[in-house]
Amino acid sequence: MKTKNFLKLSRINFWGAAVLLTAIYYLLPTISLAQNTRLWATYYGGSGNDNAYGVATDASGNVYMAGQTDGASGIASGGFQNTFGGAADAFLVKFDAAGNRLWATYYGGTGSDGGYAVTTDASGNVYLGGYTSSTSGIASGGFQNSFGTGDADALDRKSVV
């Protein structure tokens, strides 16, 4: 019995440590471990509740952050969708290596949408993963271009930047 409890507790502790280490490594502020100096830090939010769930970098040192907002202002600028879509929208923002915002976009329809993962590839593409309960305005040119029959569907978006 004690072994089972210990293993279960160890997994929980390991998961918590992995999340903490991931947050320390990826989330803003960016810190140079060699110099122990903060390179840059920023708040990012608008008029509502704003949460970041994913961060990635590209070969040029740009930083991409994915998340969810229920705020209708202060998030998007120069992006694909510059107006708030609905109850909550996914967002994707690009910062340069110095921490300057280059562009940001909402991504959502009239329902609730969230961006939970972001990654880049060597060709300069950016991929956003998340969920949507919006029944239109999300999919175009992909595998499934209409909303499924559940409460929410997964979303996957590819952008060239």
MDTraj code that builds the backbone (N, CA, C; nanometers):
import mdtraj as md
import numpy as np

residues = "MET LYS THR LYS ASN PHE LEU LYS LEU SER ARG ILE ASN PHE TRP GLY ALA ALA VAL LEU LEU THR ALA ILE TYR TYR LEU LEU PRO THR ILE SER LEU ALA GLN ASN THR ARG LEU TRP ALA THR TYR TYR GLY GLY SER GLY ASN ASP ASN ALA TYR GLY VAL ALA THR ASP ALA SER GLY ASN VAL TYR MET ALA GLY GLN THR ASP GLY ALA SER GLY ILE ALA SER GLY GLY PHE GLN ASN THR PHE GLY GLY ALA ALA ASP ALA PHE LEU VAL LYS PHE ASP ALA ALA GLY ASN ARG LEU TRP ALA THR TYR TYR GLY GLY THR GLY SER ASP GLY GLY TYR ALA VAL THR THR ASP ALA SER GLY ASN VAL TYR LEU GLY GLY TYR THR SER SER THR SER GLY ILE ALA SER GLY GLY PHE GLN ASN SER PHE GLY THR GLY ASP ALA ASP ALA LEU ASP ARG LYS SER VAL VAL".split()
xyz = np.array([
    [0.0808, -0.1195, 0.0000],
    [0.0000, 0.0000, 0.0000],
    [0.0853, 0.1261, 0.0000],
    [0.1846, 0.1310, 0.0852],
    [0.2676, 0.2494, 0.0942],
    [0.3422, 0.2751, -0.0352],
    [0.3832, 0.1705, -0.1030],
    [0.4545, 0.1865, -0.2289],
    [0.3635, 0.2503, -0.3334],
    [0.2405, 0.2051, -0.3425],
    [0.1465, 0.2637, -0.4380],
    [0.1246, 0.4118, -0.4083],
    [0.1021, 0.4448, -0.2828],
    [0.0822, 0.5848, -0.2468],
    [0.2064, 0.6678, -0.2774],
    [0.3242, 0.6113, -0.2471],
    [0.4481, 0.6826, -0.2731],
    [0.4647, 0.7078, -0.4227],
    [0.4379, 0.6067, -0.5055],
    [0.4517, 0.6232, -0.6507],
    [0.3524, 0.7258, -0.7041],
    [0.2327, 0.7199, -0.6542],
    [0.1318, 0.8160, -0.6971],
    [0.1730, 0.9575, -0.6569],
    [0.2200, 0.9747, -0.5342],
    [0.2651, 1.1048, -0.4875],
    [0.3866, 1.1505, -0.5675],
    [0.4772, 1.0576, -0.6000],
    [0.5960, 1.0925, -0.6778],
    [0.5562, 1.1442, -0.8154],
    [0.4586, 1.0809, -0.8793],
    [0.4132, 1.1277, -1.0100],
    [0.3550, 1.2676, -1.0001],
    [0.2772, 1.2908, -0.8967],
    [0.2196, 1.4241, -0.8789],
    [0.3301, 1.5266, -0.8575],
    [0.4253, 1.4943, -0.7715],
    [0.5359, 1.5860, -0.7478],
    [0.6179, 1.6078, -0.8740],
    [0.6420, 1.5006, -0.9499],
    [0.7182, 1.5135, -1.0733],
    [0.6443, 1.6036, -1.1715],
    [0.5134, 1.5813, -1.1863],
    [0.4336, 1.6638, -1.2767],
    [0.4399, 1.8109, -1.2344],
    [0.4234, 1.8358, -1.1041],
    [0.4310, 1.9731, -1.0554],
    [0.5667, 2.0342, -1.0818],
    [0.6736, 1.9570, -1.0612],
    [0.8085, 2.0071, -1.0872],
    [0.8274, 2.0333, -1.2354],
    [0.7754, 1.9453, -1.3212],
    [0.7889, 1.9650, -1.4656],
    [0.7165, 2.0917, -1.5091],
    [0.5965, 2.1130, -1.4561],
    [0.5222, 2.2344, -1.4897],
    [0.5976, 2.3576, -1.4405],
    [0.6498, 2.3515, -1.3179],
    [0.7237, 2.4641, -1.2633],
    [0.8490, 2.4913, -1.3457],
    [0.9252, 2.3869, -1.3787],
    [1.0461, 2.4067, -1.4588],
    [1.0125, 2.4604, -1.5971],
    [0.9059, 2.4089, -1.6576],
    [0.8642, 2.4591, -1.7878],
    [0.8266, 2.6057, -1.7772],
    [0.7520, 2.6420, -1.6743],
    [0.7128, 2.7815, -1.6565],
    [0.8352, 2.8699, -1.6364],
    [0.9302, 2.8236, -1.5559],
    [1.0510, 2.9033, -1.5335],
    [1.1282, 2.9208, -1.6626],
    [1.1372, 2.8158, -1.7430],
    [1.2167, 2.8216, -1.8653],
    [1.1496, 2.9035, -1.9748],
    [1.0169, 2.8871, -1.9928],
    [0.9515, 2.9460, -2.1078],
    [0.8767, 3.0759, -2.0832],
    [0.8202, 3.0939, -1.9676],
    [0.7345, 3.2093, -1.9485],
    [0.8147, 3.3369, -1.9297],
    [0.7488, 3.4473, -1.9587],
    [0.8125, 3.5772, -1.9465],
    [0.8285, 3.6096, -1.8003],
    [0.9318, 3.6670, -1.7506],
    [1.0390, 3.7305, -1.8247],
    [1.1433, 3.6327, -1.8785],
    [1.2115, 3.6732, -1.9860],
    [1.3223, 3.5968, -2.0399],
    [1.4445, 3.6264, -1.9547],
    [1.5120, 3.5215, -1.9112],
    [1.6265, 3.5379, -1.8221],
    [1.7477, 3.4691, -1.8829],
    [1.8598, 3.5356, -1.8857],
    [1.9852, 3.4758, -1.9281],
    [2.0442, 3.4034, -1.8092],
    [2.0518, 3.2704, -1.8171],
    [2.1040, 3.1934, -1.7051],
    [2.2542, 3.2155, -1.6883],
    [2.3254, 3.2429, -1.7971],
    [2.4700, 3.2641, -1.7883],
    [2.5017, 3.3919, -1.7111],
    [2.4232, 3.4944, -1.7294],
    [2.4489, 3.6222, -1.6639],
    [2.3559, 3.6468, -1.5455],
    [2.2536, 3.5616, -1.5307],
    [2.1544, 3.5799, -1.4266],
    [2.0940, 3.7201, -1.4320],
    [2.0631, 3.7626, -1.5533],
    [2.0103, 3.8960, -1.5782],
    [1.8783, 3.8851, -1.6546],
    [1.7804, 3.9608, -1.6130],
    [1.6546, 3.9649, -1.6869],
    [1.6779, 4.0430, -1.8155],
    [1.6467, 3.9799, -1.9294],
    [1.6639, 4.0468, -2.0577],
    [1.5445, 4.1357, -2.0900],
    [1.4246, 4.0855, -2.0666],
    [1.3045, 4.1675, -2.0802],
    [1.1877, 4.0958, -2.0137],
    [1.0868, 4.1745, -1.9823],
    [0.9641, 4.1222, -1.9224],
    [0.8500, 4.2132, -1.9633],
    [0.7318, 4.1582, -1.9732],
    [0.6170, 4.2398, -2.0109],
    [0.4883, 4.1823, -1.9534],
    [0.3985, 4.2702, -1.9182],
    [0.2602, 4.2289, -1.8979],
    [0.2012, 4.2169, -2.0377],
    [0.1009, 4.1320, -2.0538],
    [0.0287, 4.1290, -2.1804],
    [-0.1168, 4.1040, -2.1506],
    [-0.1982, 4.2037, -2.1773],
    [-0.3405, 4.1903, -2.1496],
    [-0.4173, 4.3099, -2.1978],
    [-0.5466, 4.2962, -2.1923],
    [-0.6347, 4.4033, -2.2364],
    [-0.7412, 4.4298, -2.1324],
    [-0.8642, 4.4447, -2.1808],
    [-0.9736, 4.4865, -2.0948],
    [-1.0396, 4.3728, -2.0172],
    [-0.9964, 4.2500, -2.0390],
    [-1.0604, 4.1371, -1.9709],
    [-0.9604, 4.0481, -1.9009],
    [-0.9998, 3.9240, -1.8805],
    [-0.9127, 3.8228, -1.8216],
    [-0.8286, 3.7606, -1.9326],
    [-0.6981, 3.7645, -1.9186],
    [-0.6073, 3.7197, -2.0228],
    [-0.5130, 3.6148, -1.9643],
    [-0.5027, 3.4996, -2.0294],
    [-0.4205, 3.3903, -1.9797],
    [-0.3318, 3.3377, -2.0917],
    [-0.2047, 3.3228, -2.0647],
    [-0.1118, 3.2609, -2.1587],
    [-0.0996, 3.1136, -2.1255],
    [-0.1035, 3.0293, -2.2282],
    [-0.0937, 2.8855, -2.2074],
    [0.0219, 2.8222, -2.2842],
    [0.0770, 2.8905, -2.3826],
    [0.1852, 2.8332, -2.4613],
    [0.2818, 2.9400, -2.5078],
    [0.4102, 2.9049, -2.5096],
    [0.5150, 2.9953, -2.5560],
    [0.6110, 2.9161, -2.6436],
    [0.6561, 2.9764, -2.7542],
    [0.7541, 2.9133, -2.8424],
    [0.8450, 3.0217, -2.8985],
    [0.9596, 2.9807, -2.9475],
    [1.0519, 3.0722, -3.0142],
    [1.0795, 3.0209, -3.1545],
    [1.1335, 3.1098, -3.2383],
    [1.1762, 3.0677, -3.3714],
    [1.3275, 3.0857, -3.3837],
    [1.3820, 3.0556, -3.5007],
    [1.5266, 3.0598, -3.5217],
    [1.5837, 3.2007, -3.5087],
    [1.5018, 3.3032, -3.5249],
    [1.5471, 3.4421, -3.5145],
    [1.5384, 3.4967, -3.3723],
    [1.4896, 3.4163, -3.2791],
    [1.4766, 3.4607, -3.1406],
    [1.3452, 3.5287, -3.1100],
    [1.2524, 3.5317, -3.2055],
    [1.1193, 3.5859, -3.1790],
    [1.0460, 3.4934, -3.0829],
    [0.9559, 3.5513, -3.0041],
    [0.8801, 3.4765, -2.9050],
    [0.7320, 3.4841, -2.9414],
    [0.6666, 3.3687, -2.9433],
    [0.5235, 3.3596, -2.9729],
    [0.4529, 3.3132, -2.8471],
    [0.3428, 3.3780, -2.8152],
    [0.2660, 3.3419, -2.6971],
    [0.1208, 3.3177, -2.7382],
    [0.0651, 3.2053, -2.6941],
    [-0.0739, 3.1698, -2.7222],
    [-0.1526, 3.1719, -2.5925],
    [-0.2791, 3.2076, -2.6031],
    [-0.3605, 3.2098, -2.4830],
    [-0.5067, 3.2297, -2.5129],
    [-0.5770, 3.2791, -2.4108],
    [-0.7207, 3.3025, -2.4198],
    [-0.7535, 3.4332, -2.3482],
    [-0.8478, 3.5062, -2.4064],
    [-0.8929, 3.6309, -2.3466],
    [-1.0441, 3.6429, -2.3577],
    [-1.1036, 3.7125, -2.2618],
    [-1.2439, 3.7496, -2.2753],
    [-1.2574, 3.9012, -2.2875],
    [-1.1463, 3.9671, -2.3182],
    [-1.1449, 4.1123, -2.3339],
    [-1.1580, 4.1544, -2.4787],
    [-1.2401, 4.2548, -2.5023],
    [-1.2671, 4.3012, -2.6386],
    [-1.1677, 4.4059, -2.6876],
    [-1.0701, 4.4432, -2.6052],
    [-0.9719, 4.5428, -2.6509],
    [-0.8367, 4.5176, -2.5853],
    [-0.7337, 4.5714, -2.6486],
    [-0.6002, 4.5678, -2.5927],
    [-0.5163, 4.4472, -2.6287],
    [-0.5676, 4.3562, -2.7089],
    [-0.4934, 4.2347, -2.7436],
    [-0.4394, 4.2402, -2.8856],
    [-0.5252, 4.2596, -2.9852],
    [-0.4872, 4.2441, -3.1254],
    [-0.4402, 4.3749, -3.1882],
    [-0.3399, 4.3604, -3.2741],
    [-0.2883, 4.4737, -3.3503],
    [-0.2076, 4.4204, -3.4688],
    [-0.2500, 4.4543, -3.5893],
    [-0.1770, 4.4130, -3.7085],
    [-0.1840, 4.2646, -3.7371],
    [-0.2851, 4.1969, -3.6851],
    [-0.2957, 4.0527, -3.7011],
    [-0.4032, 4.0112, -3.7991],
    [-0.4298, 3.8834, -3.8019],
    [-0.5302, 3.8231, -3.8884],
    [-0.6708, 3.8687, -3.8517],
    [-0.7020, 3.8717, -3.7236],
    [-0.8350, 3.9100, -3.6731],
    [-0.8147, 4.0140, -3.5640],
    [-0.8456, 4.1379, -3.5931],
    [-0.8195, 4.2471, -3.4990],
    [-0.9399, 4.2856, -3.4146],
    [-1.0529, 4.2151, -3.4319],
    [-1.1705, 4.2415, -3.3498],
    [-1.2087, 4.1158, -3.2735],
    [-1.2572, 4.1357, -3.1539],
    [-1.2984, 4.0280, -3.0645],
    [-1.4175, 3.9558, -3.1235],
    [-1.4186, 3.8215, -3.1152],
    [-1.5237, 3.7439, -3.1793],
    [-1.6410, 3.7079, -3.0919],
    [-1.6190, 3.6756, -2.9651],
    [-1.7307, 3.6261, -2.8861],
    [-1.7020, 3.6161, -2.7386],
    [-1.7559, 3.5116, -2.6767],
    [-1.7463, 3.4938, -2.5315],
    [-1.6018, 3.4963, -2.4831],
    [-1.5145, 3.4236, -2.5511],
    [-1.3706, 3.4228, -2.5244],
    [-1.3019, 3.3864, -2.6546],
    [-1.1888, 3.4457, -2.6810],
    [-1.1139, 3.4173, -2.8037],
    [-0.9742, 3.3672, -2.7703],
    [-0.9233, 3.2835, -2.8581],
    [-0.7812, 3.2508, -2.8535],
    [-0.7060, 3.3753, -2.8973],
    [-0.5799, 3.3872, -2.8559],
    [-0.4958, 3.4915, -2.9119],
    [-0.3575, 3.4363, -2.9389],
    [-0.2899, 3.4998, -3.0323],
    [-0.1529, 3.4664, -3.0663],
    [-0.0790, 3.5980, -3.0845],
    [0.0349, 3.6120, -3.0175],
    [0.1121, 3.7362, -3.0240],
    [0.2575, 3.7016, -3.0546],
    [0.3213, 3.7888, -3.1319],
    [0.4630, 3.7714, -3.1662],
    [0.5423, 3.8901, -3.1122],
    [0.6481, 3.8579, -3.0348],
    [0.7427, 3.9572, -2.9846],
    [0.8773, 3.9336, -3.0518],
    [0.9525, 4.0400, -3.0760],
    [1.0881, 4.0195, -3.1253],
    [1.1797, 3.9827, -3.0090],
    [1.3064, 3.9578, -3.0394],
    [1.4001, 3.9124, -2.9371],
    [1.4231, 4.0161, -2.8274],
    [1.3903, 4.1420, -2.8550],
    [1.4061, 4.2482, -2.7553],
    [1.2783, 4.2706, -2.6742],
    [1.1709, 4.1960, -2.7050],
    [1.0467, 4.2073, -2.6289],
    [0.9453, 4.3032, -2.6860],
    [0.9683, 4.3555, -2.8065],
    [0.8725, 4.4455, -2.8711],
    [0.7635, 4.3646, -2.9408],
    [0.6383, 4.4032, -2.9216],
    [0.5297, 4.3334, -2.9906],
    [0.5351, 4.3675, -3.1382],
    [0.5385, 4.2650, -3.2228],
    [0.5387, 4.2840, -3.3671],
    [0.3978, 4.2775, -3.4242],
    [0.3175, 4.1845, -3.3781],
    [0.1769, 4.1739, -3.4151],
    [0.1058, 4.0843, -3.3147],
    [-0.0247, 4.0934, -3.3146],
    [-0.1066, 4.0073, -3.2290],
    [-0.2424, 3.9914, -3.2934],
    [-0.3037, 3.8775, -3.2737],
    [-0.4339, 3.8520, -3.3335],
    [-0.5260, 3.7777, -3.2375],
    [-0.6538, 3.8112, -3.2466],
    [-0.7552, 3.7250, -3.1874],
    [-0.7729, 3.6093, -3.2848],
    [-0.8253, 3.5003, -3.2370],
    [-0.8676, 3.3918, -3.3238],
    [-0.9889, 3.3289, -3.2596],
    [-1.1076, 3.3654, -3.3112],
    [-1.2295, 3.3126, -3.2513],
    [-1.3543, 3.3582, -3.3219],
    [-1.4610, 3.2866, -3.2956],
    [-1.5925, 3.3194, -3.3481],
    [-1.6825, 3.3658, -3.2356],
    [-1.8110, 3.3348, -3.2472],
    [-1.9080, 3.3843, -3.1497],
    [-1.9110, 3.3030, -3.0209],
    [-1.8510, 3.1857, -3.0206],
    [-1.8479, 3.1012, -2.9013],
    [-1.7232, 3.1272, -2.8183],
    [-1.6844, 3.0270, -2.7433],
    [-1.5649, 3.0344, -2.6597],
    [-1.4507, 2.9605, -2.7291],
    [-1.3358, 3.0262, -2.7405],
    [-1.2215, 2.9708, -2.8114],
    [-1.0961, 2.9958, -2.7288],
    [-1.0027, 2.9020, -2.7315],
    [-0.8799, 2.9191, -2.6549],
    [-0.7602, 2.8630, -2.7280],
    [-0.6480, 2.9316, -2.7167],
    [-0.5218, 2.8843, -2.7722],
    [-0.4369, 2.8268, -2.6601],
    [-0.4021, 2.6999, -2.6684],
    [-0.3294, 2.6337, -2.5603],
    [-0.1887, 2.5905, -2.5964],
    [-0.1560, 2.5894, -2.7232],
    [-0.0225, 2.5458, -2.7636],
    [0.0206, 2.6238, -2.8866],
    [0.1495, 2.6513, -2.8945],
    [0.2051, 2.7178, -3.0114],
    [0.3423, 2.6581, -3.0387],
    [0.3744, 2.6429, -3.1659],
    [0.5069, 2.5966, -3.2045],
    [0.5420, 2.6581, -3.3396],
    [0.6685, 2.6516, -3.3753],
    [0.7166, 2.7044, -3.5022],
    [0.7944, 2.5947, -3.5735],
    [0.8174, 2.6141, -3.7035],
    [0.9030, 2.5219, -3.7770],
    [1.0133, 2.5988, -3.8486],
    [1.1029, 2.5276, -3.9108],
    [1.2197, 2.5880, -3.9759],
    [1.1826, 2.6705, -4.0992],
    [1.0629, 2.6529, -4.1515],
    [1.0181, 2.7283, -4.2690],
    [0.9514, 2.8607, -4.2341],
    [0.9425, 2.8928, -4.1055],
    [0.8814, 3.0184, -4.0637],
    [0.7328, 3.0107, -4.0391],
    [0.6768, 2.8907, -4.0335],
    [0.5351, 2.8744, -4.0038],
    [0.5134, 2.8720, -3.8528],
    [0.3953, 2.9170, -3.8122],
    [0.3559, 2.9142, -3.6719],
    [0.2276, 2.8334, -3.6630],
    [0.2212, 2.7433, -3.5654],
    [0.1058, 2.6561, -3.5475],
    [0.0419, 2.6847, -3.4127],
    [-0.0898, 2.7047, -3.4144],
    [-0.1666, 2.7311, -3.2926],
    [-0.2630, 2.6156, -3.2700],
    [-0.2626, 2.5583, -3.1520],
    [-0.3561, 2.4518, -3.1174],
    [-0.4433, 2.4959, -3.0012],
    [-0.5658, 2.4500, -2.9997],
    [-0.6560, 2.4873, -2.8920],
    [-0.7919, 2.4236, -2.9080],
    [-0.8942, 2.4959, -2.8632],
    [-1.0305, 2.4446, -2.8736],
    [-1.1231, 2.5567, -2.9184],
    [-1.2398, 2.5169, -2.9684],
    [-1.3411, 2.6137, -3.0082],
    [-1.4812, 2.5584, -2.9829],
    [-1.5715, 2.6467, -2.9448],
    [-1.7137, 2.6128, -2.9433],
    [-1.7872, 2.7001, -3.0449],
    [-1.7117, 2.7763, -3.1234],
    [-1.7699, 2.8583, -3.2305],
    [-1.8057, 2.7673, -3.3476],
    [-1.9249, 2.7840, -3.3990],
    [-1.9721, 2.6948, -3.5048],
    [-1.9396, 2.7453, -3.6449],
    [-1.8814, 2.8641, -3.6560],
    [-1.8428, 2.9143, -3.7885],
    [-1.7269, 3.0128, -3.7730],
    [-1.6609, 3.0393, -3.8844],
    [-1.5544, 3.1383, -3.8858],
    [-1.4196, 3.0881, -3.8377],
    [-1.4063, 2.9596, -3.8111],
    [-1.2817, 2.9049, -3.7589],
    [-1.2031, 2.8326, -3.8677],
    [-1.2633, 2.7360, -3.9331],
    [-1.1922, 2.6480, -4.0253],
    [-1.2009, 2.6971, -4.1696],
    [-1.0917, 2.6766, -4.2426],
    [-1.0859, 2.7115, -4.3844],
    [-0.9719, 2.6340, -4.4491],
    [-1.0048, 2.5545, -4.5484],
    [-0.9021, 2.4842, -4.6246],
    [-0.8368, 2.3680, -4.5533],
    [-0.8900, 2.3277, -4.4397],
    [-0.8304, 2.2181, -4.3629],
    [-0.9059, 2.0883, -4.3796],
    [-0.8745, 1.9952, -4.2936],
    [-0.9354, 1.8622, -4.2975],
    [-1.0845, 1.8670, -4.2682],
    [-1.1249, 1.9360, -4.1628],
    [-1.2656, 1.9435, -4.1218],
    [-1.3047, 2.0898, -4.1202],
    [-1.3882, 2.1319, -4.2133],
    [-1.4225, 2.2731, -4.2288],
    [-1.5575, 2.3113, -4.1698],
    [-1.6206, 2.2179, -4.0975],
    [-1.7450, 2.2504, -4.0277],
    [-1.7381, 2.1951, -3.8864],
    [-1.8122, 2.2602, -3.7989],
    [-1.8133, 2.2241, -3.6569],
    [-1.8714, 2.0850, -3.6384],
    [-1.8138, 2.0081, -3.5449],
    [-1.8635, 1.8735, -3.5143],
    [-1.9900, 1.8778, -3.4308],
    [-2.0238, 1.7684, -3.3701],
    [-2.1517, 1.7585, -3.2996],
    [-2.1408, 1.7705, -3.1479],
    [-2.0238, 1.7920, -3.0921],
    [-2.0087, 1.8032, -2.9471],
    [-2.0227, 1.9468, -2.8996],
    [-1.9854, 1.9683, -2.7747],
    [-1.9878, 2.1027, -2.7182],
    [-1.8715, 2.1876, -2.7688],
    [-1.7601, 2.1214, -2.8027],
    [-1.6421, 2.1939, -2.8497],
    [-1.5614, 2.1045, -2.9421],
    [-1.4845, 2.1651, -3.0299],
    [-1.3936, 2.0945, -3.1199],
    [-1.2522, 2.1445, -3.0954],
    [-1.1567, 2.0617, -3.1320],
    [-1.0172, 2.1061, -3.1310],
    [-0.9976, 2.2005, -3.2488],
    [-0.9020, 2.2904, -3.2368],
    [-0.8680, 2.3754, -3.3499],
    [-0.7182, 2.3669, -3.3737],
    [-0.6809, 2.3798, -3.4992],
    [-0.5413, 2.3807, -3.5392],
    [-0.5285, 2.4844, -3.6493],
    [-0.4356, 2.5739, -3.6339],
    [-0.4198, 2.6823, -3.7313],
    [-0.2741, 2.6925, -3.7706],
    [-0.2487, 2.7049, -3.8998],
    [-0.1139, 2.7241, -3.9507],
    [-0.1061, 2.8635, -4.0099],
    [-0.0035, 2.9375, -3.9720],
    [0.0175, 3.0738, -4.0227],
    [0.1576, 3.0854, -4.0777],
    [0.1716, 3.1617, -4.1811],
    [0.3036, 3.1978, -4.2314],
    [0.3301, 3.3393, -4.1869],
    [0.4433, 3.3614, -4.1204],
    [0.4732, 3.4962, -4.0683],
    [0.5985, 3.5525, -4.1305],
])
top = md.Topology()
chain = top.add_chain()
for i, resn in enumerate(residues, 1):
    res = top.add_residue(resn, chain, resSeq=i)
    for name in ("N", "CA", "C"):
        top.add_atom(name, md.element.get_by_symbol(name[0]), res)
traj = md.Trajectory(xyz[None], top)
